[in-house]
């Protein structure tokens, strides 16, 4: 029966478990003594040199000879040891690295195969997802000649006569070119290619007792793609016994174990979702700062964070706002929604919550799970939240570009009784209702002085005049400021340019005014968002906007991609949007000025795709100072306008959505429109499906 013993300090269980498996005829103590010592176990050196390690040894019965044919072979030993590992509570979490001598390497491979085959056993799959490395020290992957000799009839008879013993079952299974060993090695080579498992392979080059090489080079190298076996000038019994800390055996193993460990979030997700994961991160450079997480976070002396869910209208300055959010996320079951216009620095603010150099009580790095919905993460945030909350794990779940419906779903999942998970979602849409059980905070644009600091830190060639000009033009939006700064050459002065000229420069490429790019951007801005990818050559949205603008679909598509490169378009999965909104609104205004009302009417009508109609109406709602937008809205609200046509076709829900979106443009006409509708029977009663929205938004009483 196997026995697993913790050899390092048991007072505090660390993040990484190193498990040592001895070989044939070895034991958990003697195998791992330094060369020439009777009591000094060298694996303990590792724990002293690396404070993140727990050192474990496995004791199991693997004699070379036995009086009878009883005992366990490799598969049975692997099952026995594997079940013991799963029963050790201290081994239930954390990264696992195996260090194996000889037979121990074969048993480790068999353990991993057993775990892999138990696809329906959750604890087996969790274990498999946490294994990050295997070190093979003189492992006979294809068997050993010395074991083959034990099968010889004469040798067996001689052993019987001299010792009354015969090779044990496990010893007999190590015969050279044993088909079971070959098959196991073939499986392992293919399996590990698709796993995030590192390998170290040390091979012996000296003969044992000067007589025989126990494991020859072709057997000690398993042939793993991309991994080169390292020959060591020792014999088989000494390849696991370094002389001291300078011995190459120890330095190789220490270096292997000390390589960059897997992040906690990666280890945890992979162990729960069986490596079917992507686009999840621990604490890292989420905001894509030029200097990574080491870059300085600049604070603003003006109010930047507003609490939309309280009566506090004064707001909070830079560090005060950061400390407030930290405090809430250090509590339990917090649900926070951070909103603000694109480009005001929301993701950078979230990253700063974990920065230990800033203020007090930074959020811990270890327990954060971050994703951006634009990257289509796997597993889904709902699946991850359900698993984390169900386990009661203390964690912070951060979802960037998170739609309102997803936030509501995650809030529910993170609020279950067993949950110890806090939720923080980020979104640029300011027009949504406040979700229940949620504290909503709005991040306001930066001050001119703060934008100047950011520009001077990133673009030292700009100079004070250029930095001030760009900062004032940006209106506190860092994305606009950075996009404009990219167009400024060395020794160029833009301080005398008007706002209109500065705006046009966003579409320059080093002094070249790209008219076609600006025109495409104008038409792409007419809709709040558009689909960029589809199964077709070009998406229906791109084709629609191409027809509207008379710009070829190929050019429209390429323009959208180029605008994304310039940070003037953001993408979420297959959807894109021209952002920040001040840029998109200005572009849309230019587009409407250049399109006749007849073209608008013929393209945006009762037969137009509903999603595009909604998207166009949302953009119109952002253009209160645009006369062309008012003309369109007034036409929609007229007696024979678009909204009446939609009502006639039974599309009252769509009509009401459009009305809500465009009402800020022509409030008086919108109210007249509602007044006319109210004269219809049952319009202001609960039989009307939009009754709740009517009474909530406009205060109409039945």
C-alpha positions in Angstrom: 0.0 0.0 0.0 1.3 3.4 -0.9 2.1 6.1 1.6 2.5 9.8 0.8 4.5 11.9 3.2 5.0 15.7 3.4 8.7 16.3 3.9 8.8 20.1 4.0 7.3 22.4 6.6 3.7 21.4 7.3 2.7 24.6 9.1 1.9 26.4 5.8 0.9 24.6 2.6 2.4 26.4 -0.3 1.2 26.9 -4.0 3.4 24.2 -5.6 3.6 20.5 -4.8 6.7 18.6 -5.8 6.1 14.8 -5.6 9.1 12.4 -5.6 8.5 8.8 -6.8 11.4 6.3 -6.3 12.2 3.5 -8.7 12.5 -0.3 -8.6 14.1 -1.5 -5.3 14.2 2.0 -4.0 12.3 3.7 -1.1 11.0 7.1 -0.1 14.0 7.9 2.1 17.1 6.2 0.7 16.5 7.0 -3.0 16.6 10.7 -2.3 19.7 11.0 -0.1 22.5 13.0 -1.4 25.4 11.0 -2.8 27.4 9.4 0.1 25.1 10.5 2.9 23.1 8.3 5.1 20.6 10.9 6.4 20.6 14.1 4.3 17.7 14.2 1.9 18.5 16.7 -0.9 14.8 17.4 -2.0 14.6 19.5 1.2 17.2 21.8 -0.4 14.6 22.7 -2.9 12.2 23.9 -0.3 14.9 26.1 1.3 15.8 27.6 -2.1 12.2 28.1 -3.2 9.7 29.3 -0.6 6.7 28.3 -2.8 7.3 24.6 -2.6 5.9 21.7 -0.7 8.1 18.5 -0.9 6.3 15.1 -0.9 7.6 11.6 -1.2 5.7 8.5 -2.2 6.5 5.2 -0.5 5.3 2.1 -2.4 6.4 -1.6 -2.6 8.5 -2.3 -5.7 11.0 -5.0 -4.9 13.3 -6.4 -7.5 12.8 -10.0 -6.3 10.1 -11.9 -4.5 9.6 -15.4 -3.1 6.4 -15.8 -5.1 4.5 -14.2 -8.0 2.3 -12.0 -5.9 2.4 -8.2 -5.9 1.4 -5.4 -8.2 2.5 -4.4 -11.7 2.7 -0.9 -13.1 -1.0 -0.3 -13.7 -2.0 -1.5 -10.3 0.7 0.5 -8.6 -0.4 3.6 -10.5 -4.0 3.1 -9.5 -3.1 2.6 -5.9 -0.8 5.7 -5.7 -3.3 7.9 -7.7 -6.1 7.1 -5.2 -3.8 7.9 -2.3 -2.9 11.3 -3.9 -6.6 12.2 -4.3 -7.2 11.4 -0.6 -4.6 13.8 0.7 -6.5 17.0 1.4 -3.4 19.2 1.3 -2.9 18.1 -2.3 -6.4 19.1 -3.4 -5.3 22.5 -4.6 -2.1 23.9 -6.2 0.3 23.1 -9.0 1.8 19.6 -9.1 5.3 18.6 -10.4 6.5 15.0 -10.4 10.2 14.1 -10.0 10.6 10.4 -10.9 13.5 8.0 -10.7 13.5 5.0 -13.1 10.3 3.0 -12.5 8.7 6.0 -10.9 8.5 7.7 -14.3 6.6 4.8 -15.8 4.1 4.9 -12.9 3.7 8.6 -13.2 2.8 8.3 -16.9 0.3 5.6 -16.0 -1.2 7.8 -13.3 -1.7 10.5 -15.9 -3.3 8.1 -18.3 -5.7 6.8 -15.6 -6.7 10.3 -14.7 -7.2 11.2 -18.4 -9.4 8.2 -19.0 -11.7 9.1 -16.0 -13.5 11.8 -18.0 -16.6 11.7 -15.9 -14.7 11.9 -12.5 -14.4 15.5 -11.5 -11.6 15.1 -9.0 -9.5 13.2 -11.5 -9.9 15.9 -14.1 -9.1 18.6 -11.5 -5.9 16.7 -10.6 -4.9 16.4 -14.3 -5.4 20.1 -14.9 -3.0 20.9 -12.1 -0.1 18.8 -13.2 2.5 21.2 -14.8 5.7 19.3 -15.0 7.4 15.9 -15.0 11.1 15.2 -14.5 12.3 11.8 -15.7 15.6 10.6 -14.1 16.8 7.5 -15.8 13.4 6.2 -16.6 13.3 3.1 -18.9 10.5 4.2 -21.2 11.1 1.2 -23.5 12.4 -1.1 -20.8 15.8 -2.3 -19.7 18.1 -5.1 -20.9 18.8 -6.1 -17.3 15.1 -6.9 -16.8 15.1 -8.9 -19.9 17.9 -11.1 -18.6 15.7 -11.9 -15.6 13.2 -13.6 -18.0 15.9 -16.0 -19.1 15.1 -19.6 -18.0 18.6 -20.3 -16.9 18.8 -17.0 -15.0 15.5 -17.7 -13.3 16.6 -21.1 -12.3 19.9 -19.8 -10.9 18.0 -17.2 -8.9 15.8 -19.8 -7.5 18.7 -22.0 -6.5 20.7 -19.2 -4.9 18.0 -17.0 -3.3 14.8 -18.9 -3.5 13.4 -15.8 -5.2 12.3 -14.7 -8.6 11.9 -11.4 -10.4 8.8 -9.5 -9.0 5.9 -8.7 -11.2 6.8 -5.1 -11.6 10.5 -6.0 -12.3 9.4 -8.5 -15.0 7.3 -5.7 -16.7 10.4 -3.7 -17.4 11.8 -6.0 -20.0 13.4 -4.4 -23.0 10.8 -3.5 -25.8 7.9 -4.7 -23.6 4.8 -4.0 -25.8 3.0 -2.5 -22.9 5.8 0.0 -22.2 6.0 0.9 -25.9 2.2 1.5 -26.1 2.3 3.6 -22.9 5.1 5.7 -24.2 3.4 6.2 -27.6 0.2 7.3 -25.9 2.1 9.7 -23.6 4.0 11.3 -26.4 0.8 12.1 -28.3 -1.1 13.1 -25.2 1.4 15.6 -23.7 1.7 17.5 -27.0 -1.6 19.1 -26.3 -1.1 19.8 -22.6 0.7 22.6 -20.7 3.1 20.2 -19.1 6.9 20.8 -19.0 9.5 18.0 -19.0 13.0 17.4 -17.8 14.8 14.3 -19.0 18.1 13.2 -17.5 19.9 10.1 -18.9 22.7 8.1 -17.4 26.0 7.5 -19.3 28.0 5.4 -16.8 27.7 1.7 -16.2 26.5 0.4 -12.9 29.3 -1.2 -10.9 31.3 -0.7 -14.1 29.5 -3.6 -15.7 26.1 -2.6 -17.3 24.2 0.4 -18.4 20.9 -0.2 -16.8 18.8 2.2 -19.0 20.3 2.9 -22.4 19.9 6.3 -24.1 17.3 5.2 -26.6 15.1 4.0 -23.8 15.7 6.8 -21.3 14.6 9.4 -23.9 10.8 9.2 -24.4 11.0 11.2 -27.6 8.7 14.1 -26.5 8.5 16.8 -29.2 10.6 19.8 -28.4 12.3 18.3 -25.4 16.0 17.3 -25.5 17.3 14.6 -23.2 20.3 15.7 -21.1 23.1 13.1 -20.6 24.7 13.0 -17.1 28.0 11.3 -16.3 26.6 9.0 -13.6 25.3 5.5 -13.3 21.6 4.5 -12.9 21.6 4.4 -9.1 23.3 7.8 -8.8 21.3 9.8 -11.3 18.9 10.7 -8.4 21.7 11.5 -5.9 23.5 14.9 -6.4 26.7 15.5 -4.4 25.8 19.0 -3.4 23.9 22.1 -4.5 26.4 22.7 -7.3 25.9 19.3 -8.8 24.4 19.4 -12.3 21.7 17.0 -11.3 20.5 19.4 -8.6 20.9 22.5 -10.7 18.9 21.0 -13.6 16.1 19.9 -11.3 16.1 23.2 -9.3 16.0 25.2 -12.6 13.2 23.0 -14.0 11.0 23.5 -10.9 11.8 27.2 -10.6 10.7 28.0 -14.1 7.7 30.3 -14.4 4.9 28.7 -12.5 1.4 28.5 -13.9 -0.8 31.4 -12.7 -3.4 30.5 -10.2 -6.3 31.5 -12.5 -4.9 29.3 -15.3 -4.4 26.3 -12.9 -7.8 26.7 -11.4 -9.7 27.1 -14.6 -7.9 24.2 -16.4 -8.5 21.9 -13.5 -12.3 22.6 -13.6 -12.8 22.9 -17.3 -10.3 20.4 -18.5 -8.0 22.7 -20.6 -10.9 23.9 -22.8 -10.1 27.5 -22.0 -9.1 30.7 -23.6 -9.1 34.5 -23.0 -9.0 34.4 -19.2 -6.2 36.2 -17.3 -5.0 36.7 -13.8 -3.6 40.1 -12.9 -1.7 41.5 -15.9 -1.6 44.4 -18.3 -5.3 44.4 -19.2 -5.2 48.1 -20.4 -2.2 47.4 -22.7 -0.1 50.1 -21.1 3.3 50.6 -22.9 5.2 49.8 -19.7 3.0 46.9 -18.6 2.0 46.6 -15.0 5.1 48.6 -13.9 3.8 51.7 -15.7 2.8 54.6 -13.4 -0.9 55.3 -12.8 -1.5 59.1 -12.9 -4.1 60.4 -10.4 -6.5 63.3 -11.1 -7.1 66.1 -8.7 -10.7 66.6 -10.0 -13.7 64.4 -9.3 -13.6 61.4 -11.6 -15.8 58.7 -9.9 -19.5 59.3 -9.4 -21.7 56.9 -7.4 -24.8 56.5 -9.5 -26.5 54.3 -6.9 -26.4 56.7 -4.0 -27.5 60.2 -3.2 -23.9 61.4 -3.1 -23.7 63.9 -5.9 -20.2 65.2 -5.1 -18.3 62.2 -6.4 -14.7 61.1 -5.5 -11.3 62.2 -6.6 -8.7 59.8 -8.0 -7.2 58.0 -5.0 -10.4 58.3 -2.9 -12.4 56.7 -5.7 -9.9 53.9 -6.0 -9.9 53.3 -2.3 -13.7 53.2 -2.2 -14.0 50.5 -4.9 -11.2 48.5 -3.2 -13.0 48.5 0.0 -16.2 47.2 -1.5 -14.4 44.4 -3.4 -12.6 43.3 -0.3 -16.0 42.6 1.3 -18.3 39.8 0.3 -20.8 39.4 -2.6 -20.2 42.9 -4.0 -21.6 43.6 -7.4 -20.2 46.7 -9.0 -20.8 48.1 -12.4 -18.2 50.6 -13.7 -19.5 52.6 -16.7 -18.2 55.6 -18.6 -17.5 56.7 -22.2 -15.0 54.8 -24.2 -11.5 56.2 -23.7 -11.9 57.6 -20.2 -9.6 54.9 -18.7 -12.0 52.4 -17.1 -9.8 49.3 -17.7 -6.7 51.2 -16.5 -8.6 52.2 -13.4 -9.6 48.5 -12.7 -5.9 47.5 -13.2 -4.8 50.1 -10.6 -7.1 48.5 -8.0 -4.5 45.7 -7.8 -1.4 47.9 -7.9 0.5 47.5 -4.6 2.3 50.8 -5.1 -0.9 52.9 -5.0 -2.6 53.8 -1.7 -3.6 51.2 0.9 -5.4 47.8 0.7 -4.7 46.8 -2.9 -6.7 43.8 -4.1 -4.8 40.5 -4.0 -3.4 39.3 -7.3 -3.9 35.6 -6.6 -7.7 35.5 -6.6 -8.7 37.5 -9.7 -10.2 36.2 -12.9 -10.4 38.8 -15.8 -11.7 38.6 -19.3 -12.8 40.9 -22.1 -16.1 39.8 -23.8 -14.6 41.1 -27.1 -12.4 38.0 -27.0 -15.2 35.4 -26.6 -13.9 33.7 -23.5 -14.1 30.0 -22.8 -15.6 29.0 -20.4 -18.4 31.5 -20.4 -18.4 34.0 -17.5 -21.7 32.4 -16.3 -20.1 28.9 -16.2 -17.0 30.2 -14.4 -19.0 32.3 -11.9 -21.3 29.3 -11.1 -18.3 27.1 -10.4 -16.4 29.7 -8.3 -19.4 30.7 -6.3 -20.5 27.1 -5.8 -17.1 26.2 -4.3 -17.2 29.2 -2.0 -13.9 30.4 -3.3 -12.8 34.0 -2.4 -12.3 35.7 -5.7 -12.9 38.8 -7.8 -14.5 38.2 -11.2 -13.9 41.1 -13.7 -15.7 41.2 -17.0 -14.7 43.9 -19.4 -17.1 45.1 -22.1 -19.9 43.3 -20.2 -23.5 43.8 -21.6 -26.2 44.6 -19.1 -28.0 41.2 -19.4 -24.8 39.3 -18.7 -24.1 41.5 -15.6 -27.5 40.7 -14.2 -27.0 37.0 -14.8 -23.6 37.1 -13.1 -24.9 39.1 -10.1 -27.5 36.4 -9.5 -24.8 33.6 -9.7 -22.4 35.5 -7.4 -25.1 36.1 -4.8 -25.9 32.5 -3.9 -25.5 31.5 -0.3 -22.3 29.6 -0.8 -20.7 32.5 -2.8 -17.6 34.3 -1.6 -17.1 35.9 -5.0 -17.2 39.6 -5.8 -18.2 40.9 -9.2 -16.9 43.9 -11.2 -18.1 44.5 -14.7 -17.1 47.3 -17.1 -19.1 48.8 -19.9 -19.1 52.0 -22.0 -22.9 52.3 -22.3 -24.3 54.9 -19.9 -28.0 54.7 -20.9 -28.9 51.4 -19.3 -31.1 51.0 -16.2 -29.4 50.3 -12.9 -29.3 46.6 -12.4 -30.7 45.2 -9.1 -28.3 44.3 -6.3 -25.6 46.4 -8.0 -23.7 49.5 -7.2 -23.1 51.6 -10.3 -20.1 53.9 -10.6 -19.4 56.3 -13.5 -15.9 57.2 -14.4 -15.8 60.7 -15.8 -13.3 62.1 -18.4 -9.9 63.1 -17.1 -8.8 66.6 -16.5 -6.7 68.4 -19.1 -3.7 68.3 -16.8 -3.9 64.5 -16.4 -4.1 64.0 -20.1 -1.0 66.1 -20.5 0.9 63.9 -18.0 -0.1 60.8 -19.9 1.0 62.3 -23.2 4.3 63.6 -21.8 5.1 60.2 -20.4 4.4 58.3 -23.6 5.4 60.8 -26.3 8.4 62.8 -25.1 8.9 64.4 -28.5 5.6 66.3 -28.4 6.6 69.3 -26.3 4.4 71.3 -23.9 2.5 73.2 -26.6 1.5 70.1 -28.5 0.5 68.2 -25.4 -1.7 71.1 -24.2 -3.3 71.4 -27.6 -4.1 67.7 -27.8 -5.3 67.6 -24.2 -7.7 70.4 -24.7 -9.1 69.0 -27.9 -9.6 65.5 -26.4 -12.0 66.7 -23.8 -10.4 64.5 -21.2 -10.7 61.4 -23.3 -7.3 59.5 -23.3 -8.2 57.4 -26.4 -8.8 60.5 -28.5 -5.6 62.1 -27.2 -3.4 59.1 -27.8 -4.9 58.6 -31.3 -4.1 62.2 -32.2 -0.6 62.1 -30.7 0.2 59.1 -33.0 -0.1 61.5 -36.0 2.4 64.1 -34.7 5.9 63.9 -36.1 9.1 65.0 -34.5 9.6 68.8 -34.5 6.0 69.3 -35.7 3.9 72.0 -34.1 0.1 71.7 -34.1 -0.7 74.4 -31.5 -2.1 76.8 -34.1 -4.5 74.3 -35.7 -8.3 74.6 -35.2 -10.4 71.8 -33.7 -11.7 70.9 -37.1 -8.2 70.4 -38.4 -7.2 68.4 -35.4 -10.2 66.2 -35.9 -9.2 65.5 -39.5 -5.7 64.5 -38.4 -7.2 61.4 -36.8 -7.5 60.1 -40.3 -4.1 61.1 -41.4 -1.2 58.8 -41.7 1.8 60.9 -41.1 0.6 64.0 -43.1 -1.4 62.1 -45.6 -5.1 63.0 -45.4 -6.9 59.7 -46.1 -10.3 61.0 -47.4 -11.6 57.5 -48.1 -10.9 56.4 -44.6 -12.7 59.4 -43.1 -15.7 58.9 -45.4 -16.0 55.2 -44.4 -15.7 56.2 -40.8 -18.6 58.6 -41.2 -20.9 55.9 -42.6 -19.8 53.3 -40.0 -20.7 55.8 -37.3 -24.3 56.1 -38.5 -25.1 52.9 -36.6 -24.3 52.4 -32.9 -22.6 49.1 -33.7 -22.2 46.9 -36.8 -21.4 43.3 -37.5 -18.0 42.9 -39.0 -17.8 39.1 -39.5 -20.2 36.5 -40.9 -20.3 33.4 -42.9 -20.8 35.5 -46.0 -18.0 37.3 -48.0 -19.1 40.4 -46.1 -21.6 40.8 -43.4 -25.1 42.2 -44.1 -24.2 45.3 -42.1 -21.1 46.0 -44.1 -23.1 45.4 -47.3 -25.9 47.7 -46.2 -23.5 50.5 -45.3 -21.6 50.0 -48.5 -24.8 50.4 -50.5 -25.8 53.5 -48.5 -22.4 55.1 -49.0 -21.5 53.8 -52.5 -18.2 52.6 -51.0 -17.3 49.1 -52.1 -17.8 46.4 -49.5 -14.2 45.5 -49.6 -13.1 49.1 -48.9 -15.7 49.4 -46.1 -14.4 46.3 -44.5 -10.8 47.2 -44.7 -11.5 50.7 -43.4 -13.2 49.2 -40.3 -10.1 47.1 -39.7 -7.8 50.1 -40.1 -9.9 52.2 -37.7 -9.6 49.4 -35.2 -5.8 49.6 -35.6 -6.0 53.3 -34.8 -8.1 52.7 -31.7 -11.0 54.5 -33.2 -13.1 51.3 -33.5 -13.6 48.7 -30.7 -14.6 45.1 -31.3 -16.6 42.7 -29.2 -16.7 39.2 -30.8 -18.2 39.8 -34.3 -19.5 43.3 -33.5 -17.7 46.6 -33.9 -18.4 50.2 -33.0 -16.8 53.5 -33.8 -15.6 54.8 -30.4 -15.2 57.0 -28.4 -18.7 58.5 -28.8 -17.5 62.1 -29.3 -15.7 60.9 -32.4 -18.5 58.7 -33.6 -21.1 61.4 -33.1 -19.1 64.0 -35.0 -18.5 61.6 -37.9 -22.2 60.7 -38.0 -23.1 64.4 -38.1 -20.9 64.9 -41.1 -22.4 61.8 -42.8 -26.0 63.1 -42.3 -25.0 66.5 -43.7 -23.9 64.8 -46.9 -26.9 62.4 -47.4 -30.2 63.5 -48.8 -33.3 62.8 -46.7 -34.7 60.8 -49.6 -31.7 58.4 -49.4 -32.2 58.1 -45.6 -35.9 57.3 -46.1 -35.3 54.7 -48.8 -32.7 52.9 -46.7 -34.1 53.2 -43.2 -37.7 52.1 -43.5 -40.2 49.6 -42.2 -38.5 46.9 -44.3 -35.0 47.5 -42.9 -33.4 45.0 -40.6 -34.7 45.6 -37.1 -31.3 45.5 -35.5 -29.9 48.2 -37.9 -33.0 50.4 -37.3 -32.4 50.2 -33.6 -28.7 50.9 -34.0 -29.3 53.9 -36.3 -31.9 55.3 -33.9 -29.5 55.0 -31.0 -26.9 57.1 -32.9 -29.6 59.7 -33.7 -30.2 60.0 -30.0 -26.7 61.2 -29.5 -27.0 64.0 -32.0 -29.2 66.7 -30.3 -27.4 69.5 -32.0 -27.6 68.0 -35.5 -30.4 69.6 -37.6 -30.4 66.7 -40.1 -31.0 64.3 -37.2 -33.9 66.4 -36.0 -35.4 66.3 -39.5 -35.2 62.5 -39.7 -36.7 62.1 -36.2 -39.5 64.5 -37.0 -40.3 62.6 -40.2 -40.4 59.4 -38.2 -42.8 60.9 -35.8 -45.1 62.4 -38.4 -48.6 61.1 -39.1 -47.5 58.8 -41.9 -43.9 58.4 -40.6 -41.9 55.3 -39.9 -43.2 54.7 -36.4 -46.9 54.7 -37.6 -46.0 52.3 -40.4 -44.4 50.0 -37.9 -47.5 50.1 -35.7 -49.6 49.3 -38.7 -47.5 46.3 -39.4 -47.8 45.0 -35.8 -44.3 46.0 -34.9 -45.3 48.1 -31.9 -42.4 46.9 -29.7 -39.9 48.0 -32.3 -41.6 51.3 -32.8 -41.5 51.9 -29.1 -37.8 51.1 -28.9 -37.1 53.6 -31.7 -39.2 56.2 -30.0 -37.3 55.8 -26.7 -34.0 56.2 -28.6 -34.8 59.3 -30.6 -37.1 61.1 -28.0 -34.1 63.3 -26.7 -33.8 64.8 -30.2 -37.3 66.1 -30.5 -38.9 65.9 -27.1 -41.9 68.0 -28.0 -42.8 66.0 -31.1 -42.2 62.8 -29.2 -44.8 63.8 -26.6 -47.3 64.8 -29.3 -46.7 61.4 -30.9 -47.5 59.7 -27.6 -50.6 61.9 -27.1 -51.9 60.8 -30.5 -51.3 57.2 -29.6 -53.0 57.6 -26.3 -56.3 58.3 -28.0 -56.3 54.7 -29.3 -58.4 52.2 -27.2 -56.4 50.2 -24.7 -53.1 52.0 -25.5 -52.7 53.2 -21.9 -53.9 50.0 -20.3 -52.1 46.8 -19.3 -53.4 45.1 -22.4 -50.7 47.2 -24.2 -47.4 45.2 -24.0 -45.5 48.4 -23.6 -47.6 49.6 -20.7 -44.8 49.3 -18.1 -42.4 51.2 -20.2 -44.9 53.9 -21.0 -45.8 54.6 -17.3 -42.2 54.3 -16.2 -40.6 56.5 -18.9 -43.4 59.1 -19.5 -45.6 58.9 -16.5 -48.8 58.2 -18.5 -51.6 57.1 -16.2 -54.5 54.8 -17.3 
